[in-house]
Amino acid sequence: MERIQREVDRVIKSFGGYWEPFEMLAAVIEELGELSREMLKFEGIKEKGEKKKIKEEIGDVLFALLCIANYYGINAEEALLESISKYSTRDRDRWGDKG
């Protein structure tokens, strides 16, 4: 994932640099809204959707999150691995036989 973070950094710097932190957070929220809309379409709740649009929006959410990680100098892979460990430990009994 470090390679991907470096690529995001390269792209953002080619556009002139990172936005302010809360502007980037607003971008994450906007992208989550777009992901939500595409999921509603795909699930038949609103209109008709395509899986490829969900994939595109997931990519946009990840890009926006990696921008925030880069801005703060956070290794996204380490952050994700720590979250996986936290959920694995904290929620082990919560999910029962669902996993």
DABELSUL-V403991 format. One line per field, one symbol per residue. phi: phi as a letter, one per 30 degrees, with the letter a starting at -180 (. if undefined). psi: psi as a letter, one per 30 degrees, with the letter a starting at -180 (. if undefined). A space follows every 50 residues. Layout:
# DABELSUL-V403991
phi: ???
psi: ???
This chain:
# DABELSUL-V403991
phi: .ddddddeedddddcjjdddeddddddddddddddedddedddidbhbbb ddddedddedddedddddedecicdddddddddddeddddceddchcdc
psi: feeeeeeeeeeeefgfllllefeeeeeeeeeeeeeeeeeeeeggekbklk efeeeeeeeeeeeeeeeeeeeghkjeeeeeeeeeeeeeeegefefbgf.
